[in-house]
Amino acid sequence: MDLIEILTIILLISASALCIALIYFIYRIVKSVHSISLDMEALSYSLNPLIESTLEFSNKMNLITNEVNSQLQTTRSVVNSIRSHVDEILNAETKIRNGIENAVMPIFKNVNAVGVGITSFWRNYKTGKQKKYIL
């Protein structure tokens, strides 16, 4: 056997070993990818309930938000209605107070003036009477 034949045999054995190693590593890569695929599938099954509960939570939050907005609108309308009634009552109170003041104040001033006049009359009457006796 000649050196070229020995090197050719070594080359063929090396090529065969590389092919076997390549097949083995491809097998390992496929096995790893399959394992990752199974893990992803298991993760997907685990995440499905989470996603469903999140969607349900989101729907319930939307309903609650709509209900809160409805209640807020109702509250605003009640507050605005109360505010308008209070404004009407305050306006009526102001009108009544002004009407009473305009009607009563002249009478009160007249009664006060009469009281001052009577007081002045009695004071002058008493001082006039005392002057009569003093003379």
Phi, psi and omega in degrees: 000139186262163186297323182292321179293320179296317179293324178294319179295317178297320179296317179294319178296319179296317179296319178296317179297319178295320178296317179296317178297319179298316178297318180296314181291325175296319176301316180295320179294317178298318179297319178294317179296320178296319178297317177297320179297317178295319178297319179294322178294317178296319177297320179298316177296326179288326182279338181302312177298323178296316180294318179296316179293327177293319177295319178296318177299317179297318178296317179295321178296322176297317178296317180296319179297318178296318179295318178297318178297320178297314179296323179295319177296318178297316179297318178298318180294322178295316180297317179295321178295315178297318180299317180293321178294319178296319178298319178296318179296317179296321177296318178296319178298317179296317179295318180294316179298315179296320179295318179292316180297318180292328180273321187273323185301316176297322178294317179298318178295321179293317178295320178296317179295320177297318179298316179296320179296317180294318178299315179296319178298312181295322179295314179293324179295316180291317179291328178290322179291320180291326178292328179295319181282333182286327183288000000 
